[in-house]
Amino acid sequence: MKRLLEFLKSHPVVGLDTSIFIYHLEDHPRYAPATEIIFHALEEGRNRGITSFLTLMEILVKPKIEGLLEVARDYEYYLTTFPNLTLFPFELEITRKASDLRAVSRFKAPDAIQLATALHHGATGFLTNDRMFEKVSVLEIAILDKVMK
């Protein structure tokens, strides 16, 4: 986990992809130890996390499909009140940045929105587990599988 700690130390403001939240909330056996480090850094104020409201939408789908409305409410509360984590709306400037990213890198719309949100709000690093982001050069990308080694 040394690489993850170094990444967090180098980037006081980090963008967080949806997968990071899913691993954390579902206590994923492989990834939860890493997400614990990430969320602990946010909670202590060593880092500030940036994500889009798209993350919340994606996270709420599974519990709603399963009829777990209380779980969905708990997830929403957790994400919207977590210290040093900000969820941002999809606005015009982010739309423009996301369309630029899609045009150049052929990102899927959700990935472009997440990355554009992070960039627009000052992130210098982005945490994900999606290797598609490896082609990004506008900020440093940390692929969870790689920084856990």
DSSP file (Angstrom, degrees, kcal/mol; ACC not computed):
  #  RESIDUE AA STRUCTURE BP1 BP2  ACC     N-H-->O    O-->H-N    N-H-->O    O-->H-N    TCO  KAPPA ALPHA  PHI   PSI    X-CA   Y-CA   Z-CA
    1    1 A M     >        0   0    0      0, 0.0     4,-2.4     0, 0.0     5,-0.2   0.000 360.0 360.0 360.0   0.6    0.0    0.0    0.0
    2    2 A K  H  >  +     0   0    0      1,-0.2     4,-2.4     2,-0.2     5,-0.2   0.891 360.0  52.7 -57.7 -41.0    3.1    2.2    0.0
    3    3 A R  H  > S+     0   0    0    144,-0.3     4,-2.4     1,-0.2    -1,-0.2   0.886 108.6  50.4 -64.0 -38.3    2.3    3.4   -3.5
    4    4 A L  H  > S+     0   0    0    143,-1.1     4,-2.5     2,-0.2    -2,-0.2   0.929 110.9  48.4 -64.6 -45.1   -1.2    4.4   -2.5
    5    5 A L  H  X S+     0   0    0     -4,-2.4     4,-2.3     1,-0.2    -2,-0.2   0.899 112.1  49.3 -62.2 -41.1    0.0    6.3    0.5
    6    6 A E  H  X S+     0   0    0     -4,-2.4     4,-1.9    -5,-0.2    -1,-0.2   0.901 110.2  51.4 -64.2 -41.3    2.6    8.1   -1.7
    7    7 A F  H  X S+     0   0    0     -4,-2.4     4,-1.1     2,-0.2    -2,-0.2   0.942 111.4  46.5 -60.3 -48.6    0.0    9.0   -4.3
    8    8 A L  H  < S+     0   0    0     -4,-2.5     3,-0.4     1,-0.2    -1,-0.2   0.885 111.1  52.4 -62.8 -38.9   -2.3   10.4   -1.6
    9    9 A K  H  < S+     0   0    0     -4,-2.3    -1,-0.2     1,-0.2    -2,-0.2   0.854 110.5  48.7 -64.7 -34.0    0.6   12.4   -0.1
   10   10 A S  H  < S+     0   0    0     -4,-1.9    -1,-0.2     1,-0.2    -2,-0.2   0.666 113.5  48.7 -79.1 -18.2    1.4   13.9   -3.6
   11   11 A H     <  +     0   0    0     -4,-1.1    -1,-0.2    -3,-0.4    37,-0.2  -0.803  55.1 178.6-130.9  90.5   -2.2   14.9   -4.3
   12   12 A P  S    S+     0   0    0      0, 0.0    36,-3.1     0, 0.0     2,-0.5   0.804  83.5  46.9 -60.7 -27.9   -4.0   16.8   -1.6
   13   13 A V  E    S+a   48   0A   0     34,-0.2   111,-2.1   109,-0.2   112,-1.1  -0.963  78.3 178.7-118.2 117.5   -7.1   17.0   -3.9
   14   14 A V  E     -ab  49 125A   0     34,-2.6    36,-2.6    -2,-0.5     2,-0.3  -0.939  25.6-134.6-122.8 139.0   -8.0   13.7   -5.6
   15   15 A G  E     -ab  50 126A   0    110,-3.1   112,-3.0    -2,-0.4     2,-0.5  -0.684  23.6-150.6 -82.9 143.7  -10.8   12.8   -7.9
   16   16 A L  E     - b   0 127A   0     34,-2.7    36,-0.3    -2,-0.3   112,-0.2  -0.971   2.1-144.0-124.0 123.9  -12.5    9.5   -7.0
   17   17 A D    >>  -     0   0    0    110,-2.5     3,-1.2    -2,-0.5     4,-0.8  -0.429  31.9-105.8 -78.8 159.4  -14.2    7.2   -9.5
   18   18 A T  H >> S+     0   0    0      1,-0.3     4,-2.2     2,-0.2     3,-0.6   0.834 114.6  66.5 -55.6 -37.6  -17.4    5.4   -8.6
   19   19 A S  H 3> S+     0   0    0      1,-0.2     4,-2.7     2,-0.2    -1,-0.3   0.843  93.8  59.5 -57.3 -34.5  -15.6    2.0   -8.2
   20   20 A I  H <> S+     0   0    0     -3,-1.2     4,-1.7   107,-0.2    -1,-0.2   0.911 108.8  44.1 -60.7 -42.3  -13.7    3.4   -5.2
   21   21 A F  H <X S+     0   0    0     -4,-0.8     4,-3.2    -3,-0.6     5,-0.3   0.901 112.0  52.0 -69.4 -42.3  -17.0    4.0   -3.4
   22   22 A I  H  X S+     0   0    0     -4,-2.2     4,-2.4     1,-0.2    -2,-0.2   0.940 110.1  48.5 -61.6 -47.4  -18.5    0.7   -4.4
   23   23 A Y  H  <>S+     0   0    0     -4,-2.7     5,-2.5     1,-0.2     4,-0.2   0.907 115.9  45.3 -58.2 -41.2  -15.5   -1.2   -3.1
   24   24 A H  H ><5S+     0   0    0     -4,-1.7     3,-1.0    -5,-0.2    -2,-0.2   0.947 114.9  44.1 -69.9 -48.9  -15.7    0.7    0.1
   25   25 A L  H 3<5S+     0   0    0     -4,-3.2    -2,-0.2     1,-0.3    -1,-0.2   0.835 117.9  44.6 -67.8 -32.3  -19.4    0.5    0.7
   26   26 A E  T 3<5S-     0   0    0     -4,-2.4    -1,-0.3    -5,-0.3    -2,-0.2   0.377 106.4-127.0 -92.6   5.0  -19.6   -3.2   -0.1
   27   27 A D  T < 5 -     0   0    0     -3,-1.0    -3,-0.2    -4,-0.2    -4,-0.1   0.923  29.7-152.3  49.6  52.3  -16.5   -4.0    1.9
   28   28 A H     >< -     0   0    0     -5,-2.5     4,-2.8    -6,-0.2    -1,-0.2  -0.318  10.3-133.8 -58.0 128.7  -14.9   -5.7   -1.1
   29   29 A P  T  4 S+     0   0    0      0, 0.0    -1,-0.1     0, 0.0    -2,-0.0   0.833 101.2  35.4 -59.0 -34.8  -12.5   -8.4    0.2
   30   30 A R  T  4 S+     0   0    0      2,-0.1     4,-0.2     1,-0.1    -2,-0.1   0.890 128.9  30.3 -84.2 -40.8   -9.7   -7.4   -2.1
   31   31 A Y  T >> S+     0   0    0      1,-0.2     4,-2.4     2,-0.1     3,-0.7   0.655  93.5  85.1-100.2 -17.5  -10.1   -3.6   -2.3
   32   32 A A  H 3X S+     0   0    0     -4,-2.8     4,-2.6     1,-0.2     5,-0.2   0.863  86.4  58.4 -57.8 -38.3  -11.6   -2.6    1.1
   33   33 A P  H 3> S+     0   0    0      0, 0.0     4,-1.1     0, 0.0    -1,-0.2   0.902 111.2  43.1 -58.4 -37.1   -8.1   -2.3    2.7
   34   34 A A  H <> S+     0   0    0     -3,-0.7     4,-2.0    -4,-0.2    -2,-0.2   0.909 113.3  50.2 -72.8 -42.5   -7.1    0.2    0.1
   35   35 A T  H  X S+     0   0    0     -4,-2.4     4,-2.9     1,-0.2     5,-0.3   0.831 104.2  60.0 -67.9 -28.8  -10.4    2.1    0.3
   36   36 A E  H  X S+     0   0    0     -4,-2.6     4,-2.1    -5,-0.2    -1,-0.2   0.913 105.9  48.4 -60.5 -41.5  -10.1    2.3    4.1
   37   37 A I  H  X S+     0   0    0     -4,-1.1     4,-2.1    -5,-0.2    -2,-0.2   0.924 112.8  48.2 -63.2 -44.9   -6.8    4.2    3.6
   38   38 A I  H  X S+     0   0    0     -4,-2.0     4,-1.8     1,-0.2    -2,-0.2   0.947 115.2  42.5 -62.0 -50.6   -8.4    6.5    1.1
   39   39 A F  H  X S+     0   0    0     -4,-2.9     4,-2.6     1,-0.2    -1,-0.2   0.804 111.7  55.1 -71.5 -28.3  -11.4    7.3    3.2
   40   40 A H  H  X S+     0   0    0     -4,-2.1     4,-2.3    -5,-0.3     6,-0.2   0.901 106.6  51.6 -67.3 -40.7   -9.4    7.6    6.4
   41   41 A A  H  X>S+     0   0    0     -4,-2.1     5,-1.8     2,-0.2     6,-1.4   0.885 112.7  46.0 -62.9 -38.5   -7.2   10.2    4.6
   42   42 A L  H ><5S+     0   0    0     -4,-1.8     3,-1.2     4,-0.2    -2,-0.2   0.946 111.6  51.0 -66.4 -48.2  -10.3   12.2    3.7
   43   43 A E  H 3<5S+     0   0    0     -4,-2.6    -2,-0.2     1,-0.3    -1,-0.2   0.867 111.6  47.4 -59.2 -38.2  -11.8   11.9    7.1
   44   44 A E  H 3<5S-     0   0    0     -4,-2.3    -1,-0.3    -5,-0.1    -2,-0.2   0.581 114.4-116.9 -80.5  -9.5   -8.6   13.2    8.8
   45   45 A G  T <<5S+     0   0    0     -3,-1.2    -3,-0.2    -4,-0.5    -2,-0.1   0.587  81.4 121.9  85.2   9.7   -8.4   16.0    6.3
   46   46 A R  S   <S+     0   0    0     -5,-1.8     2,-0.3    -6,-0.2    -4,-0.2   0.777  82.3  22.3 -73.0 -25.1   -5.1   15.0    4.7
   47   47 A N        -     0   0    0     -6,-1.4     2,-0.4    -9,-0.1    -2,-0.2  -0.942  69.7-139.9-136.4 158.2   -6.9   14.8    1.4
   48   48 A R  E     -a   13   0A   0    -36,-3.1   -34,-2.6    -2,-0.3     2,-0.4  -0.988  22.7-143.6-118.3 130.8  -10.0   16.3   -0.2
   49   49 A G  E     -ac  14  85A   0     35,-3.4    37,-2.5    -2,-0.4     2,-0.4  -0.769  11.8-165.7-100.4 139.2  -12.1   14.1   -2.4
   50   50 A I  E     +ac  15  86A   0    -36,-2.6   -34,-2.7    -2,-0.4     2,-0.3  -0.978  20.0 147.3-122.5 132.0  -13.8   15.2   -5.6
   51   51 A T  E     - c   0  87A   0     35,-2.0    37,-2.4    -2,-0.4     2,-0.2  -0.958  40.4-106.2-151.9 171.9  -16.5   13.3   -7.4
   52   52 A S  E >>  - c   0  88A   0    -36,-0.3     3,-1.7    -2,-0.3     4,-0.7  -0.618  30.4-113.8 -97.3 157.7  -19.6   13.9   -9.5
   53   53 A F  H 3> S+     0   0    0     35,-2.4     4,-2.2     1,-0.3     5,-0.1   0.686 113.0  78.8 -61.7 -15.6  -23.2   13.4   -8.4
   54   54 A L  H 3> S+     0   0    0     34,-0.3     4,-2.6     1,-0.2    -1,-0.3   0.873  86.3  58.4 -56.6 -37.8  -23.0   10.7  -11.1
   55   55 A T  H <> S+     0   0    0     -3,-1.7     4,-2.3     1,-0.2    -1,-0.2   0.935 105.2  47.9 -57.5 -48.0  -21.2    8.6   -8.5
   56   56 A L  H  X S+     0   0    0     -4,-0.7     4,-2.0     1,-0.2    -1,-0.2   0.922 110.8  51.2 -61.4 -43.9  -24.2    8.8   -6.1
   57   57 A M  H  X S+     0   0    0     -4,-2.2     4,-0.9     1,-0.2    -1,-0.2   0.934 111.8  47.1 -58.2 -46.6  -26.6    7.9   -8.9
   58   58 A E  H  X S+     0   0    0     -4,-2.6     4,-0.6     1,-0.2     3,-0.4   0.871 112.1  50.1 -65.5 -36.6  -24.6    4.9   -9.8
   59   59 A I  H  < S+     0   0    0     -4,-2.3    -1,-0.2     1,-0.2    -2,-0.2   0.823 106.9  54.4 -71.8 -31.4  -24.2    3.7   -6.2
   60   60 A L  H  X S+     0   0    0     -4,-2.0     4,-1.6    -5,-0.2    -1,-0.2   0.694  91.5  76.1 -76.9 -17.8  -27.9    4.0   -5.5
   61   61 A V  H  X S+     0   0    0     -4,-0.9     4,-2.6    -3,-0.4     5,-0.2   0.944  90.9  49.8 -61.9 -52.4  -29.0    1.8   -8.4
   62   62 A K  H  X S+     0   0    0     -4,-0.6     4,-2.2     1,-0.2     6,-0.2   0.933 112.4  44.8 -59.4 -51.2  -28.1   -1.7   -6.9
   63   63 A P  H  4>S+     0   0    0      0, 0.0     5,-3.4     0, 0.0    -1,-0.2   0.875 114.1  51.3 -62.8 -32.0  -29.8   -1.3   -3.6
   64   64 A K  H ><5S+     0   0    0     -4,-1.6     3,-1.2     3,-0.2    -2,-0.2   0.902 108.3  50.8 -69.8 -39.2  -32.9    0.2   -5.3
   65   65 A I  H 3<5S+     0   0    0     -4,-2.6    -1,-0.2     1,-0.3    -3,-0.2   0.901 112.1  48.3 -60.3 -40.0  -33.1   -2.8   -7.7
   66   66 A E  T 3<5S-     0   0    0     -4,-2.2    -1,-0.3    -5,-0.2    -2,-0.2   0.418 117.9-114.6 -82.3   2.5  -32.8   -5.1   -4.7
   67   67 A G  T < 5S+     0   0    0     -3,-1.2     2,-1.2     1,-0.2     3,-0.2   0.700  72.1 138.4  74.2  18.8  -35.6   -3.1   -2.9
   68   68 A L     >< +     0   0    0     -5,-3.4     4,-2.1    -6,-0.2    -1,-0.2  -0.555  14.4 158.9 -96.2  69.0  -33.2   -2.0   -0.2
   69   69 A L  H  > S+     0   0    0     -2,-1.2     4,-2.3     1,-0.2    -1,-0.2   0.815  71.0  54.9 -66.4 -31.9  -34.4    1.5    0.1
   70   70 A E  H  > S+     0   0    0     -3,-0.2     4,-2.5     2,-0.2    -1,-0.2   0.900 107.8  50.1 -67.8 -39.4  -33.0    2.1    3.6
   71   71 A V  H  > S+     0   0    0      2,-0.2     4,-2.8     1,-0.2    -2,-0.2   0.920 109.4  51.6 -62.5 -43.2  -29.5    1.0    2.3
   72   72 A A  H  X S+     0   0    0     -4,-2.1     4,-2.4     1,-0.2    -2,-0.2   0.919 110.8  48.0 -59.4 -44.1  -29.9    3.5   -0.6
   73   73 A R  H  X S+     0   0    0     -4,-2.3     4,-2.6     2,-0.2    -1,-0.2   0.903 111.3  50.8 -63.4 -40.6  -30.8    6.2    1.9
   74   74 A D  H  X S+     0   0    0     -4,-2.5     4,-2.8     2,-0.2    -2,-0.2   0.927 110.3  49.2 -63.0 -44.5  -27.8    5.3    4.1
   75   75 A Y  H  X S+     0   0    0     -4,-2.8     4,-2.6     2,-0.2     5,-0.3   0.926 111.5  49.5 -59.4 -45.3  -25.4    5.4    1.1
   76   76 A E  H  X S+     0   0    0     -4,-2.4     4,-2.4     1,-0.2    -2,-0.2   0.932 112.8  46.4 -61.2 -45.8  -26.8    8.8    0.1
   77   77 A Y  H  X S+     0   0    0     -4,-2.6     4,-1.3     2,-0.2    -2,-0.2   0.933 112.1  51.5 -61.2 -46.1  -26.4   10.1    3.6
   78   78 A Y  H  X S+     0   0    0     -4,-2.8     4,-0.9     1,-0.2     3,-0.4   0.932 114.6  41.6 -57.9 -49.5  -22.8    8.7    3.9
   79   79 A L  H  < S+     0   0    0     -4,-2.6     3,-0.2     1,-0.2    -1,-0.2   0.873 115.4  48.5 -70.1 -37.3  -21.7   10.2    0.6
   80   80 A T  H  < S+     0   0    0     -4,-2.4    -1,-0.2    -5,-0.3    -2,-0.2   0.603 120.7  35.6 -82.5  -9.6  -23.3   13.6    1.1
   81   81 A T  H  < S+     0   0    0     -4,-1.3    -1,-0.2    -3,-0.4    -2,-0.2   0.400  82.0 125.3-119.6   0.4  -22.0   14.1    4.6
   82   82 A F    ><  -     0   0    0     -4,-0.9     3,-1.4    -3,-0.2    -4,-0.0  -0.393  69.9-103.8 -66.5 135.0  -18.6   12.5    4.5
   83   83 A P  T 3  S+     0   0    0      0, 0.0   -38,-0.2     0, 0.0   -34,-0.1  -0.295  97.4   2.9 -61.5 138.0  -15.8   14.9    5.7
   84   84 A N  T 3  S+     0   0    0      1,-0.2   -35,-3.4   -36,-0.1     2,-0.5   0.715 101.9 115.7  61.0  25.0  -13.7   16.4    3.0
   85   85 A L  E <   -c   49   0A   0     -3,-1.4     2,-0.5   -37,-0.2   -35,-0.2  -0.993  44.0-170.7-122.4 126.3  -15.6   14.8    0.2
   86   86 A T  E     -c   50   0A   0    -37,-2.5   -35,-2.0    -2,-0.5     2,-0.5  -0.972  11.2-157.0-122.1 129.5  -17.6   17.0   -2.3
   87   87 A L  E     -c   51   0A   0     -2,-0.5   -35,-0.3   -37,-0.2   -37,-0.0  -0.896  19.2-157.6 -99.6 129.2  -20.0   15.8   -4.9
   88   88 A F  E     -c   52   0A   0    -37,-2.4   -35,-2.4    -2,-0.5   -34,-0.3  -0.826  13.1-117.5-112.8 147.4  -20.4   18.2   -7.7
   89   89 A P        -     0   0    0      0, 0.0     2,-0.9     0, 0.0     5,-0.1  -0.331  34.5-101.5 -74.7 162.2  -23.3   18.7  -10.2
   90   90 A F        +     0   0    0      4,-0.1     2,-0.2    -2,-0.1    23,-0.0  -0.772  58.0 169.6 -84.8 105.1  -22.9   18.3  -13.9
   91   91 A E     >  -     0   0    0     -2,-0.9     4,-2.6     1,-0.0     5,-0.2  -0.563  47.7 -87.5-118.1 179.0  -22.6   21.9  -15.1
   92   92 A L  H  > S+     0   0    0      1,-0.2     4,-2.3     2,-0.2     5,-0.2   0.894 122.3  47.6 -57.6 -48.5  -21.8   23.7  -18.4
   93   93 A E  H  > S+     0   0    0      1,-0.2     4,-2.3     2,-0.2    -1,-0.2   0.889 114.0  48.1 -63.7 -37.5  -18.0   23.9  -17.9
   94   94 A I  H  > S+     0   0    0      2,-0.2     4,-3.0     1,-0.2    -1,-0.2   0.892 108.6  55.3 -67.9 -38.6  -17.8   20.2  -16.9
   95   95 A T  H  X S+     0   0    0     -4,-2.6     4,-2.3     2,-0.2    -2,-0.2   0.925 109.2  47.2 -57.5 -45.7  -19.9   19.4  -20.0
   96   96 A R  H  X S+     0   0    0     -4,-2.3     4,-2.0     2,-0.2    -2,-0.2   0.932 114.0  46.1 -62.9 -46.5  -17.4   21.2  -22.2
   97   97 A K  H  X S+     0   0    0     -4,-2.3     4,-2.4     1,-0.2    -2,-0.2   0.912 112.5  51.1 -63.4 -42.0  -14.4   19.5  -20.6
   98   98 A A  H  X S+     0   0    0     -4,-3.0     4,-2.5     1,-0.2    -1,-0.2   0.896 109.0  50.2 -63.7 -40.0  -16.1   16.1  -20.8
   99   99 A S  H  X S+     0   0    0     -4,-2.3     4,-2.3    -5,-0.2    -1,-0.2   0.879 109.5  51.9 -67.9 -35.2  -16.9   16.5  -24.4
  100  100 A D  H  X S+     0   0    0     -4,-2.0     4,-2.2     2,-0.2     5,-0.3   0.932 110.8  48.1 -61.6 -45.7  -13.3   17.5  -25.1
  101  101 A L  H  X S+     0   0    0     -4,-2.4     4,-2.9     1,-0.2     6,-0.6   0.904 112.4  48.2 -62.6 -42.2  -12.1   14.3  -23.3
  102  102 A R  H  X S+     0   0    0     -4,-2.5     4,-1.6     4,-0.2    -1,-0.2   0.898 111.6  50.3 -65.2 -39.9  -14.6   12.1  -25.2
  103  103 A A  H  < S+     0   0    0     -4,-2.3    -2,-0.2    -5,-0.2    -1,-0.2   0.882 121.3  32.7 -66.3 -38.7  -13.5   13.7  -28.5
  104  104 A V  H  < S+     0   0    0     -4,-2.2    -2,-0.2    -5,-0.2    -3,-0.2   0.892 134.2  23.2 -85.8 -43.3   -9.8   13.1  -27.9
  105  105 A S  H  < S-     0   0    0     -4,-2.9    -3,-0.2    -5,-0.3    -2,-0.2   0.471  92.4-125.5-109.8  -3.7   -9.7    9.9  -25.9
  106  106 A R     <  +     0   0    0     -4,-1.6    -4,-0.2    -5,-0.4    -3,-0.1   0.814  46.9 171.4  62.0  31.3  -13.0    8.2  -26.8
  107  107 A F        -     0   0    0     -6,-0.6    -1,-0.2    -9,-0.1     2,-0.1  -0.350  39.4-105.5 -65.9 151.6  -14.0    7.9  -23.1
  108  108 A K     >  -     0   0    0      1,-0.1     4,-2.4    -2,-0.0     3,-0.2  -0.473  38.6-105.7 -69.7 153.6  -17.5    6.7  -22.3
  109  109 A A  H  > S+     0   0    0      1,-0.2     4,-2.5     2,-0.2     5,-0.2   0.891 118.1  50.7 -53.7 -47.7  -19.7    9.6  -21.1
  110  110 A P  H  > S+     0   0    0      0, 0.0     4,-2.3     0, 0.0    -1,-0.2   0.914 112.2  47.5 -60.1 -40.5  -19.7    8.6  -17.4
  111  111 A D  H  > S+     0   0    0     -3,-0.2     4,-2.4     1,-0.2     5,-0.2   0.909 112.0  49.8 -65.3 -41.4  -15.8    8.4  -17.3
  112  112 A A  H  X S+     0   0    0     -4,-2.4     4,-2.7     1,-0.2     5,-0.2   0.888 110.6  50.3 -64.1 -39.3  -15.5   11.7  -19.1
  113  113 A I  H  X S+     0   0    0     -4,-2.5     4,-2.4    -5,-0.2    -2,-0.2   0.922 111.0  48.5 -64.6 -44.1  -17.9   13.3  -16.6
  114  114 A Q  H  X S+     0   0    0     -4,-2.3     4,-2.1    -5,-0.2    -2,-0.2   0.942 115.7  43.2 -61.7 -47.5  -15.9   12.0  -13.6
  115  115 A L  H  X S+     0   0    0     -4,-2.4     4,-2.6     1,-0.2     5,-0.2   0.917 113.9  50.2 -66.3 -44.4  -12.6   13.1  -15.0
  116  116 A A  H  X S+     0   0    0     -4,-2.7     4,-2.8    -5,-0.2    -1,-0.2   0.882 109.7  52.1 -62.1 -38.7  -13.9   16.5  -16.1
  117  117 A T  H  X S+     0   0    0     -4,-2.4     4,-1.6    -5,-0.2    -1,-0.2   0.933 110.6  47.6 -62.8 -45.9  -15.4   17.1  -12.7
  118  118 A A  H  <>S+     0   0    0     -4,-2.1     5,-2.7    -5,-0.2    -2,-0.2   0.936 115.2  45.2 -61.1 -47.2  -12.1   16.2  -11.0
  119  119 A L  H ><5S+     0   0    0     -4,-2.6     3,-1.7     1,-0.2    -2,-0.2   0.934 111.0  52.4 -61.8 -47.6  -10.2   18.5  -13.3
  120  120 A H  H 3<5S+     0   0    0     -4,-2.8    -1,-0.2     1,-0.3    -2,-0.2   0.809 111.0  48.0 -60.4 -31.3  -12.6   21.4  -13.0
  121  121 A H  T 3<5S-     0   0    0     -4,-1.6    -1,-0.3    -5,-0.2    -2,-0.2   0.138 124.0 -94.6-104.6  20.6  -12.5   21.4   -9.3
  122  122 A G  T < 5 +     0   0    0     -3,-1.7    -3,-0.2     1,-0.2  -109,-0.2   0.580  65.0 155.6  90.9  11.2   -8.7   21.3   -8.8
  123  123 A A      < -     0   0    0     -5,-2.7    -1,-0.2    -6,-0.2  -109,-0.2  -0.483  21.8-174.0 -69.7 141.4   -7.8   17.6   -8.5
  124  124 A T  S    S+     0   0    0   -111,-2.1    16,-2.0    -2,-0.2     2,-0.3   0.483  72.7  39.2-108.7  -9.9   -4.2   16.8   -9.5
  125  125 A G  E     -bd  14 140A   0   -112,-1.1  -110,-3.1    14,-0.2     2,-0.4  -0.946  66.0-155.3-136.7 158.8   -4.7   13.0   -9.1
  126  126 A F  E     -bd  15 141A   0     14,-2.1    16,-2.9    -2,-0.3     2,-0.5  -0.990   6.5-151.6-140.3 126.6   -7.5   10.6   -9.8
  127  127 A L  E     +bd  16 142A   0   -112,-3.0  -110,-2.5    -2,-0.4     2,-0.3  -0.856  35.8 131.4-102.2 129.2   -8.2    7.2   -8.2
  128  128 A T  E     - d   0 143A   0     14,-2.3    16,-3.2    -2,-0.5    17,-0.1  -0.903  53.0-136.6-155.2 177.8   -9.9    4.5  -10.2
  129  129 A N  S    S+     0   0    0     -2,-0.3     2,-0.7    14,-0.3    14,-0.1   0.116  72.7 107.7-128.2  17.9   -9.6    0.8  -11.1
  130  130 A D    >   -     0   0    0      1,-0.1     3,-1.9    14,-0.0     4,-0.2  -0.864  57.1-156.8-101.4 112.4  -10.4    1.4  -14.7
  131  131 A R  G >  S+     0   0    0     -2,-0.7     3,-1.8     1,-0.3     4,-0.3   0.649  84.5  81.7 -65.3 -14.3   -7.4    0.9  -17.0
  132  132 A M  G >  S+     0   0    0      1,-0.3     3,-1.0     2,-0.2    -1,-0.3   0.820  84.5  62.1 -57.0 -30.5   -9.1    3.1  -19.6
  133  133 A F  G X  S+     0   0    0     -3,-1.9     3,-2.1     1,-0.2    -1,-0.3   0.599  77.5  88.3 -74.2 -10.8   -7.9    6.1  -17.6
  134  134 A E  G <  S+     0   0    0     -3,-1.8    -1,-0.2     1,-0.3    -2,-0.2   0.761  79.8  62.0 -60.6 -23.6   -4.2    5.1  -18.1
  135  135 A K  G <  S+     0   0    0     -3,-1.0    -1,-0.3    -4,-0.3     2,-0.3   0.464  80.1 110.5 -82.2   0.7   -4.2    7.1  -21.4
  136  136 A V    <   +     0   0    0     -3,-2.1     5,-0.2     1,-0.1    -3,-0.0  -0.563  35.2 170.1 -76.9 135.5   -5.0   10.3  -19.4
  137  137 A S        +     0   0    0     -2,-0.3    -1,-0.1     3,-0.1     3,-0.1   0.422  60.0  83.0-121.9  -2.9   -2.1   12.8  -19.3
  138  138 A V  S    S+     0   0    0      1,-0.1     2,-0.3     2,-0.0    -2,-0.0   0.648 107.7   3.2 -81.3 -14.5   -3.9   15.9  -17.8
  139  139 A L  S    S-     0   0    0    -13,-0.0     2,-0.3     0, 0.0   -14,-0.2  -0.965  92.3 -82.0-158.4 165.1   -3.5   14.6  -14.2
  140  140 A E  E     -d  125   0A   0    -16,-2.0   -14,-2.1    -2,-0.3     2,-0.4  -0.552  41.8-153.3 -78.0 131.6   -1.9   11.6  -12.5
  141  141 A I  E     -d  126   0A   0     -2,-0.3     2,-0.6    -5,-0.2   -14,-0.2  -0.862   6.0-161.3-105.2 135.4   -4.0    8.5  -12.5
  142  142 A A  E     -d  127   0A   0    -16,-2.9   -14,-2.3    -2,-0.4     2,-0.6  -0.963   7.0-155.2-116.7 114.5   -3.7    5.8   -9.8
  143  143 A I  E >>  -d  128   0A   0     -2,-0.6     4,-2.2   -16,-0.2     3,-1.2  -0.796  16.0-138.8 -86.2 121.3   -5.1    2.4  -10.8
  144  144 A L  H 3> S+     0   0    0    -16,-3.2     4,-1.3    -2,-0.6     5,-0.2   0.872 100.3  55.5 -52.2 -45.9   -6.1    0.7   -7.6
  145  145 A D  H 34 S+     0   0    0      1,-0.2    -1,-0.3     2,-0.2     4,-0.2   0.844 112.8  43.7 -56.3 -33.6   -4.8   -2.7   -8.7
  146  146 A K  H X4 S+     0   0    0     -3,-1.2     3,-0.9     1,-0.2    -2,-0.2   0.872 112.2  48.6 -81.6 -39.0   -1.4   -1.1   -9.4
  147  147 A V  H 3< S+     0   0    0     -4,-2.2  -143,-1.1     1,-0.2  -144,-0.3   0.577 102.5  64.4 -81.6  -6.0   -1.0    1.0   -6.3
  148  148 A M  T 3<        0   0    0     -4,-1.3    -1,-0.2    -5,-0.3    -2,-0.2   0.616 360.0 360.0 -85.8 -12.7   -1.9   -1.9   -4.0
  149  149 A K    <         0   0    0     -3,-0.9    -1,-0.2    -4,-0.2    -2,-0.1   0.489 360.0 360.0 -74.2 360.0    1.2   -3.8   -5.0
